[in-house]
């Protein structure tokens, strides 16, 4: 807790006979009233203010940082960077495995230095939920769930063995086994406390529950009044190890809601409307906070749906303050009464309780009357491109026009061995999936009701549709069964396929061969309809070009219709037993029917399903694991390898020195994203990573994905800068991860060139344009860069988090002066680059000199700005990176 408490805010709160200590915002408001009325701050900003009050230490958090929140009220924005410490960290398995690999490698390093490896443990609470590895291999059969779990366990055995060891070896680290649910829903239904408590010096402290997560949809928890957002793996590891997260004091955009949703309109329709509005307004890097009387009519599951899609509308978070509805949900989801009472008492004591009519000040605001929302989808490739349901057919025709297929709208291809043909716009995937909607009982009960009414009318899904149900938790299947809807969903082919993130992240599994053949033979533009949050090009399935986000009941409806070239407001879905047309309105449930079904959800379901949430099934518990404090790395593993980051960590730290005669690994233009830099998606057989796997006895069919192999640096470094769309300006007109090895003049993969330079003991630099490092998948974008031997990246500007990640991995980010860049200095990539002025007196933001010796013997000299921005970052860089810094502190 605060070692300074310069505003004297420490207070006590009595709840149910227990005393809690906390840092009081009303007391801070008294002290800061000359600066501004902090009681008028948005609630999300109050959470940041409390965090600074509690962590004030005079170095990472100063009194000036606290006062800067007060000054925010005048400008409604700030350019001040603060150090924020979340209470806990949430991970999913794709991004969690490399973090646990790093912890295990740190334990090895400590043991080699002759000290106790048990020193290495997360200092913040960490929960890792295995939810990203199940694929829809089997579907539309009662055996689908069992079979998919069996295949998942086989495919990922090495990773799961490693995580099982971590579950036993580390303190403050819990693993939710596969087949349990999606991390965001498990967080909402069980892990989150809203008011977090901590024991220290014999006292119990209470504070807002806050977190960062290694998945962008961590924002879902903001629906419960818990401030959280997604970060890269390096920031998450730093937070785990007690290091603060650097962030700018954000702008906060208010989103005022009035009225209530009309009959027949779902939470999904609302979130697609909100996403479209906020994308248009522009909220990238900002907080969004929802307020207004409309919140009185918004159930918590609907709030969580809106919070979930913050990455799609571009905000850091979409926050809902704590109110009576929060308490109702905590009770419904089986939280104990003491927790609920503490949440209410603490929120009210801190002025964080939402009262209708009491509205804070914002940087800017928007307004939506909920009664104006209509049934909607979004697509074909961006979540913000909302389409009203009646306009979907016309929107699909535009897709055909833009792809040059407008003249062949009626084209159809017979499907081999079947009595039907496939046409443009046909729905080949209908998936009730993803964290966004499968936490929401109202839309899932609506899907069950649509299925029941469809079966009663004699309708069925079209035979070319691959249908699946992948809920976010086991509670969902409990309440669907209790309401009597499971049998109807099963009859339509929406059998349970797994509990996890499936179709939405591209784990849709293969289409039947005959469907794939027809699509490819006719070059057909076919559709998927999914209740997810992401529909980017190529993400859902490589053969499906148009992907539409929709509510679960609409997913069922489009599976019945079999096509997206339809207006469901007036075109029939099919015929009933008597040959009469059946329309969507005939099977669409009323709000009262949905509300009646939602009554089947009760707290006992949550208590039962989460009673032994960390235990796992027999198969999980039977995975053999070593009992050692350090991990027994297998030389044969192609999934989990001991990374070379910490070699020499037990030796004294060398001083900082200039970079001399470096070669340029690549020259990039503007807006190179971390998705360009970091390996993602499928592994090509002829790529460096593919060749490595084959050399190590892995068949192409068993490659799995880069995501599943993020615990193996050998795979990941070979995939760094290997994106098929990346363009290195050292090569004319060549796309993909290639470069020229300058001394020999040979063209080769970036990985091969980097290894050749390492053999020649030549340091490397990367040159780039504006906005270097935008995007997600951030941890390996920095880790891969350092493993290839890159000492510095010189760019016109950096995305904030990637810049800090480069520093966190010991790579120096340098910025060209305004108006300068690669072209202005006549750089081509064949120069020898020296960076002068890097020494033990280096300061944040210092100017450094670059000398570029050109092939013709001339030299270009220019200044660049060192983008190590804070004293903390400088300490990380001196140590070789953030993990090295933490490790050296421990070894002291």
N, C-alpha and C positions, 0 to 999 in steps of 0.2 A: 504494500500500500504506500501511499505518498510519503516520501521521507522529508518533504519540504512543507506541504500544505500551507503555502504562503497566505491563502485566503481564509484559513482557519475553518474549514468546512466539515471536518469529521463530526459525525452525529450518531445517534442510536435510534433504533426502531424496535418496538416491542410487538411481536406477533405470536399469538397463541402461547404466551408464557415464555417465549425465547427472545433473547436480545441479539439484534443484528447491528453491526457497525457499517456506516456508509458515508460517502462524501456528498453532502447536501447541495443540490442545485439552488434551492431558495436562499441558502446562506451565501453561495457564490454570487447570486443575483444582487444581493444587498451590497456586496463589496464592489461589484462591477457596474452599479447603476449609473455612475458618471460616464461610462463608456456606452452603455446601451441597456435596454430592458430585455435581459436574456430570457425572461419568462415568455417572450414573444417568439423565441426561436422555434423553428420546426422541430418536432420531436426527434427526428434522426440526428439533428445537430446537437440536441441536448445529450444524446448518447455519446457523441464525440467529446463534448465538453466534460462529461462525467469521467470519461476515459483519461483525459488530460489531468483533471483534478486528482484522480486516484494514483496516477503514475508520475506526478511531478517530482523530479529529482534534481533539477538544476542543470542537468546536462542533456539527456535525450528529450526531456520535457521541461520547459522554462515557464516562468510566470508570464512572459511575453506571448508564448504560444496560447496560454489560457485567455489572455486579454484579446488576442487576435480573433477569437470566436465572438467576443463582444463587439469588436470593430466590424465584424462581418455584417452586423445589423444595419450599419450606415450604407455600405456599398452593395450589400446582398451578394457579395463574392469576395474572394481573397486569393492572393498569389502566394500565401505562406504555406510552406511544407511542414507537416507535423508528423510525429512518430506515434503510431497508433498500435495498441496492444490488445488484440482480440482475446477472449477468454478461452477459446478452443479452436480446433481445426477439424474439418470434415474432409474425407478423401473417398474417391471411388478407386476401383482396382487398377484401371489403366494408368492413372496419374499417381496412385499411391505406391505401386510397386517400386518405381525408381527412388521414391523418398525413403522407403524402408531399406532398399539397397544401400543408399548413402549412409543411413544410420548404422547398418551392419558393417559397412566399410570403415566407418569411424571407430566402431568397437575394435575392429582388427588393428587399426592404427594405434589405438590406446594400448592394446595388449602388447604390440610390438615395441612400444615405448616403455614397457615394463610396469604399466599401471593397471588398475582394475577396470576392465571394459564395462562393468556395470555403471560406471560414471555416465555413460551415454544412454540417456533416456529422454523422451519428450518431456519438457517442463510444463507445457500446456497439455490439456486433455486432447487426445486424438482418437477419432473414430474412423475406421476404414470399412466401407460397405462394399462387398463384392457384388457388383450389379451390371457391369459393362461387358461381360464375357459370354452370356448366353445368346445363342443364335437361333433363329426360327428355321431349323433344319426340317423338323417334322411339324405338320399342322393338320387341322381339321380331322383329328382322330383322338379318341380318349387316351391314347398312349403318348400323345405329343409331349406333355410336360415331362413325364418320366424319361422318355427317350432323349429329349433335348438336354436335360440335366446330366444324363449319362455321357452324352457326347461332350458336353462342356467340361465335365470332370476329366475325361480322357485328354482332351485338347489342352487343358490348362493345368495338368497335374503338377508340373514343376513349379509354376507360379504359386499354386495353392499350398504346396508343401513349404515353400519359402514363407508365405504369409502365416501359415500355421505356426512355424517356428517363431516368427515375430510376435504373434499373439501371446505366446508363452514367455518370450525372452524380455520384452520391454515393459516397463511400468508406464502408466498413463496412456496405454495404447490398447484399444479394443478393436476386434475384427468381427463384423457381422458376416456370417458365412453366406455362400451363394444360395440362391433359391429362397431368399427371405424378402427382398424388396429393393426398390430403387433408393439410393442414398438420401435423396431430398424428401421422399415420403417417410422414410424411417426417421429422418431428422424431425419432420413436422409432427409425426404421430407419437414419437417416443423420446428421441435424444434431447430435444430442446427443452429448456426449463423456464425460459422467458426472464426469470430473475435468477441469476447465477450466484452460487455461494462458494466461499473459500475459507478454509480454516488457516489462521496465521497467528502465531504468538498467543495461542489459547483463546483467540477471539474468532467469531464467525462474521465475515464480511459479506454483504450483499451488494450486487452490482447488476447492470443490464447483461443479459445473456448476449454475447456477441461472438461471431466466428468468421473465419475465412475458409474457403473450400477450394479443392483442386478441380472443381467443375463449375463452369460458368453459371449453371442453373441453381447453384447454392442460394441465389436470390429468392427462391421460393419461400424460405423461412421468414422473409420480411412480412409475409401475410399474417404471421403470428406475433408481430411486434418485436422480432429478433433481428438486429442489424447484422447482415451477412452478405458477402459477395464472393465471386470466384477470383482466384489469383493463380499465377503460375506456380509450378512445383517448388521453385527455389524460394519464393516468398513464403510458401506454406512451410517448408522445412525450417526457414529462419524463425517463423512464428512458433513452430513446435519447440525450437531450442531457445525460446525466450527472447529472441531479437524482435524489435518493433518493425511494423510495416510502415514504410515511408509513403505518405500520401499528401496531396494538396487539399487544403480546406475546400470542400466542394461548393459549387452552386447547387441550390435546392429548388427544383421546379415543383410547384404545387399543382395537383390534378384534382379539381373540385368535382364531386359527383352529386347529382340531385336526382330525385325521382326513383323509380324502380323498373326492373326489366319487364317488358311486356310478355304476355302469354306466348309460349312456344319458343322463346329465345333463351339460349343457354349461356353459361359462364364462358364457354369457348368463343361464342359470337362476340361477347363483350371484350374478351382479351384481344381478339383480332382487331376490333375497332380501336381499342386503346393503343395497341402496337402501331397501327397505321397513323393515328393522330400524333403520337410522341415521336415517331421517326420523322414525320413531316416537320414537327416543331424543332427537332434537333436537341437531343439530350445526352450525347456521347460524353462520357466522363463525369456526368452530373448525377446527383441523387434526385429521385422523384419521390414525392410523398403525397399520399392520397388523403383527402379530407372532404368535409361537406356532409350535408344531411343524407345523401344517397348511401353513405356507409352504413346507416341504420338498417338498410334493406339488403345488405350484402353479407351472406354467410361466410364463415371463415374459409371454407374450401374454395369459394370464389375468389377471395382475397389472395389465397395462396396461388391460384391459377394465374392471377395478374402479376403477382410478385415473381413467379417463376420465369416469365417471359421478358424480364428486364434486359437480358442480353440481346433479345430480338428488337426491342425498341431502343437499345443502345445505351441505357443508363447503367450506372454502377449498381443501383438497387432501386426497387419500387416498394416503398415502405408504408406500412399501415400501423398507426399507433395502437397501443393496448387499450381495450375498452371492454364493455360487458360481453360482447361477442367472443373476445379472446378467452375470457373465463369460461364461457359456455363450452367452447371447444376443448379447453383443457379438461373439463369435467367429462365430456363425451368420450375423449380419447383415453380416459382411465388414469389421468394424473391424480396424485393423492391430494387430500383437502388442504394439508399444510402448505404444499407448493402453491396451490391456487390462492390461498389466503395471503401468502407472502407476495405473490405477483400483484394482487390488488393493492395491498398496503404500500408496497414500495413504489408502484407507478403513481399512486395518488400523492405520496410524500414528496416525490421528485417533480411533480407537475408534468408527468409523462402520460397521464390518463386522458383519453379523448372524451370530451364532452361536446355534444352537438351544439353548434353556435359559437364555440370558442375556437377561433381560427387563427393560426400563426401567420407570420410574414414569410414570404418566399422571394427568391430571385425573380421569378416570373411564374405565371400560372395559366392553366387551361381549364376548360369546363366541359362536362358532358352530362346531358340529361339521359339517364339510363333508359327512359321510355322510348328513346329514338333508335335504340340498337336493333338491327335486323339479323336474321339468319345469314351466316357468312361462311366463306372458306377463304384460304389465302394460298396464293401460288401464281405461276407454276414452279418458281424456284426461289422466292424470297418470302419470309414470314410477314413482312409489312405490306405485301401487295394483296390487300383484302379485296374479295369479290363477293358481292351479294349473291346468295344462292340462286335466284332466278337468272342471273347473268353468267353462270358458269359455262353453259354451252357456248355462248358468244365469246367468252374469254378463251376457251379452248380453241375455237376456230382461229382466233388471233395468233395463238401459238403455232398453229399449222401455217398460217400466212407468213409469219416471220421466219419460219424455217424453210420456206420455199415449197411447202407441200400443200398449199391452198387448193391447187387444182385437183388433188386426189383425195378429197375429203371422204368420199364414199368407198375408198379402196378397202377390200377385205382379203384376208389370206386364210385358206382352209387350214385347220389345225390337224396335223397327222394323227390318224387313229381315232379321231373324235368326230362327232356329228355337228360341230359348230365351227364358225370362222372367227378370226380376230380382226378388229378394225381400229383405226385411229381413235384415240380417246377412250378405249375400253379400260376398265379398271382391272388391273392384274394383281394389285396388292391392296387389301383393305385391312388396316391394322389399328386395333384399339391398343395403344402403346404410349409409353413415355411418361415422364414425371408430371408434365403439365396438367393432364386431365385425369389420370388414373388415381389421383388422390381425392377426386371430387365425387362424393356419392350421388349428387343430383344428376350429373351427366352419365354416370355409369348405370344408375337405376333407369334413366331415360333410355339408354341403349338396350337394357333388359326388357323394358316395356315394348319398345319397337320390335324387338325379336319375337316376343310373345304374340303380339298382335299380327305380325307378318305370318307366323306359323299358323295361327288360327284362320287367317285368310287364304292359306294354301300357297304362300309365296316361298321361294327359296333363293339362296344366293346363286348367281350365275356360275357355271362350272369353271370358267377361266379365272375366277377370282381366288387368290391366295389370301385366306382370312386368318386372323390370329388375335388372341387376347393375351396381353402381357401386363398384368396389373403392377402397381407400384408397391403393394404389400399384400400379405395373406389376409388381412382384414377384408379386402375387397371381395375375394372369393367367398369369404364367410357370409357377407351380407347379401351378395347376389344369390347364394344358395338359400339363405333364410327367407328371402323374398320370393323364392321359387322361379328365378329367371335363368339359372344355369342351364337347365335342360333345353330351353329355347335357344339360347346362344349357341349351345353345342350343336343343335340340329341345323343351325345356319353355318356351321363350320368355325364359329368363334370359340373353339376349345382353348383352354388354358395351354399356353406354350412355354411359360416361364415367368418368374418374377424378376424383372430386370429391364434395363434400357435396351430395347431390341431394334425394331425397324427405324426408329428415329435417329440412331447413330450409324445406320448402315448394316446392322446385324439382322437384316431381313431374311438372310439365307437364300438358297437358290430357288429360282422359279422351276416348275416342272419343265423337263427338257423340251417337250413338244411346244410349250408356250414360248420358250426362249427361241426355238427354231423359227416359229412363225413371225415373231417380232423382228428377228434379224433378216429373215428372207424378204419380208415386205418393207424393211426399214420403217417400221411402224412407230409412231409417237403414241405410246400408251401411258396410262396414268396410275399413280398410287393415291389413295386417300387414307390419311392417317391422323390420329388424334395427338400428334406430336407438336414440337415447337420449331423444328428445323426441316427445311426442304430444299437445301442448296443443291445446285447442279451436281449430279453424279453421286450424291450422298446416300440416297435411299437404296438404289440398286442401279448397277451400271447400264441395264437395258431399259430403264424407265426414265423417260425424259421430262415428264410433267408430274409434279408432286404437289398434292393439295392438302393443306392442314384443315381439319374439320373436327366438330364435336363427335364424341363416341356414337350418339344416335344417328348422326349423319353418315358416319363410316358404315354403319349397318345398312342404312338406306341405299348408299351407293354400291354396296356389295349386292343388294337385291336388284338394283337397276343395271349394274354391270358396265355402265358407261358414264363418262363425265360430259358427254355431248347431249345434255338433257337439262330441261328446266323443271325441277321437282315441284315447283309451285303449281304447275299445270299439266305436266306430262305424267302418264301412269308409270308406276314401278313394274307392273306386270298384271297378270289376270288372276282372279280368284278361282275357286273350284268350279264355279258355274260359267267361267269365261268372261266375267265382268271385270272391267279395268279397276285396279286398286291404286289410289293416289296416296302421296305421302300424308296428306291431312287425315286419311282414313286410319292410319296406324300411328300417328304422332300423339304422344301422351299429353294430357293437360297438366298444368302446373300442380293442380290438386292431386292428381294421380301420382306424380313424381314425389310430392311432399309426403303422401301416404306411404310410399315405398321407402323413403329415406328414414321413416320411423323405425324400420327394422335394424338400423345401425345402433349399436349400444356399446357402452364402456366395457362390458365383459369380453367382447370380441378383442378389443385392444389389449386388455390385461392378459387374456389367454395367449394371444399370438406373440406378445412381447415379453411374456413371463420368462422365457429362456432363449432370448433373441441371439445371444452370443454362442449358444451351444452347438447349433448345426445338427444335420442329420447323421445317421450312422456312417455314411460314406465320408463325410467331412471329418468326423472324429477318428476314423480308421486310417487317415493319412499318416504315414510314419514320419516322425520328426526327431531331430537331435535335441538333446536337452541342454547343450552347451550355451555359455554366455555369448560365444562368438559363433557365427554361422559356418557350417562345414560346406564350403563352396565346392561344387562339382565341376571338374574340368570339362566334362562331357555336356554340361547344360548349355543349350542355345537360348534359354530364356532369362537366366539370372547369372550375372558375372560380377566379380569383384572389380569395381572400377579403379583406375590408377590415379585418382585425384590426390590421394594422401601420401604418396611415396615421398619419403624424406621429411615428413611432418615432425619427426623427433629430432631433426637437426636444427641448429640455430637459423633464424630467419635471415636470408640475404637482404642487403639493402636494395632500394630501388635504383634502377639504372636505365640509360637510354636504350632505345631500340635501334640497332645498327644494321644497315644494308639488308632490310627485309624485302621480300618479294611480294608482289600483289597476287593473292589467290584468285580474286574475282573483282570485276567492276560492275556494279549494279546501278540501275536507274532509280526513279522515284517509287515509293510505296511498295517496297519489298516487304512482304508480310512474314510473320513468324511461321505461317503455314507454308510459305515458299522455302523457308530455311529448315524447319523442323520436319523430320520424317513423319508421314501420316498415310493412312490408307493401306492399299495392298502393296506387296513387295514383288517387283518385277524379276523374273528369273535371270535376266541378263544384266541386272544392276549389281553394283558392288556388294550390296547386302544379300541379294539373291545368290550370287556366286559364293559368298562366304557360307551361307546356310547349306548349299549343295556340297561344298567342300567338307562340311561337318556332318554329312550324311543325312540331311533333311530333304525329303522329297518335296517337289514343288507343291503338291496337294496339301502338304503339312506346314507350309510357310506361316499360316495364320496371318496376322497383320502387324504393321509397325507398332500399333497401339499395344498389342499383347506382348511385344518383345521390348518394351521400354526399360526393362530391367537388365538388358544386355547392351552395354556400351559399344560392343563390336558391331552389332547390327545398326545401332542408332547413329554412330559417327559416320558409318558408310552411307547412311541415308540423309545426312545433313547437306543442305544445298542441292539435293538430288531431285527436287520437284520437277515434273515433266514440263511445266510451264515457265520455269525460271529462265531469265535471259542474262547471260554474262556478256557484257559489251566488249570483252577481249576477243570474242569470236563473232564473226559476221553472220547474222541470220540463223544461228544455232540455238535451239531451245533445249532445256534440260540441264542437268548438273555437270557441265563440262567446262574445262579451262585449257589454257596453254601453259605447259611447263616451260618457262621463259628460256632458261639456259639451253635446253635441247631443241626448243621450238615445237615440241610434239604436243598434239591435242590429245587430251585424256580426261577421265572423270576427275572431278574436283577431289574426291577422296584419294585416288591414286597419285595425283599431283602433290597433295598435302603430305602423303607418306614419303614420296621421293624427296621433297624439301626437308622433311624431318631427318631423313638419312644424311642429307647434305648439311644438316645443322643450320638451316636457313630459317629465320623467323618469318612470319607471314602477316600481312595486313589485308583488310577488305576495304574497298572504296565504294561509296554509295551516295544516292541522292537524298531527296526529302522523305520524311516519315519512315525511316528505316525501322522495321520491327513491329509494325501494326499487326493486330490479330491475336489469336490464342495459341495453344500448344507451345507455351513460351519456354518451359524449363529446358527442353532439349534444343531449342534454338540457341540458347547460350551455352549449354553443356557441350553440344556437338562442335560449336565454334572453337571452344577452348581446346577440345581434344584433337582437333585438326591442326593445332599449332598457331592459331591466329592470336597475335599479341595486341592488336588494336583494330578498331573499326573507325574509319574516318568518313563521316556522313554529313549531309547538309542539315538534317534534323533527325531526332530519334523519337519513337514512341516511348512514353515515360517508363512503363514497366520493363520493356525489353532493355532499355538503357541501364536500369538499375540491376537487371539480371546479368548483363554483361559484366558489370562491376562485381556482382556477386560470384561470378566464376573466374575473376582475375583477368578479364579482357578490358582494355582501356578504350572507352568511347571518346572520340575526339570530333569536334564540330567545326566545319569550315566557317569562315567569317561570312556574314550576310552578303549575298550576291556572288559568292565564290563557290567553286565546286570543281569537279573533275574536268569539265570542259574549260572553265576559266583558266585553269593552270596547265591546260594542254596535256593532261595525263591520259595514257593509253593502256596502262597495266604492265608495260614492259620495263618500268623504272625499278631502281633500287631505292627504297624509302628508308630514311633515318629520321627518328623522332627525338629531338634534343630538349633537355630540360627536365627529364624524369629523374628526380633524385629524392633523398630523404627529406628535403625541404618542400616537396610538392604540396600545393594548397588546392582546395576545391575551387573549380572555375579558373584556374591559372592558364595563362597563354603559354603555348609550347611552340617550338619551331619545327617545321617539317622540311627536310632536304630531299628532293627527288632527283636522283641522277638518271638522266634519260639515255636512251640507246645511242643517240648521236654525240654523247659526251657532255652535253650542256646540263645545267642544274637549275631546277625551279625551286625557289625557297618561298615559303609562306607560313603564316601563323595560323594555329588552330586553337580552339578553346577546349581545355580538359573538362569533360562532362562528368567528372566525379563531383557531385553537387553538394555533399554534406560531409562533415567531419567523420560521422559514422561510416560512410561509404569509403572514405580514405583509409580508415583502419582496416576495412575488409580488403581493399585492394593491396595494401601493404602486406597483408597476411597471405595473399594468393587467392582470396575469395572468402565468402561469408562463412562457409562451413569450416574452412581452414582457420578462420578467426576464432570461431567458437571452440574448435578443437585445441588450438594453442592456448586459449584462456584456461581450458580445463587442465591441460598438461602442465601449466605453470604451478 
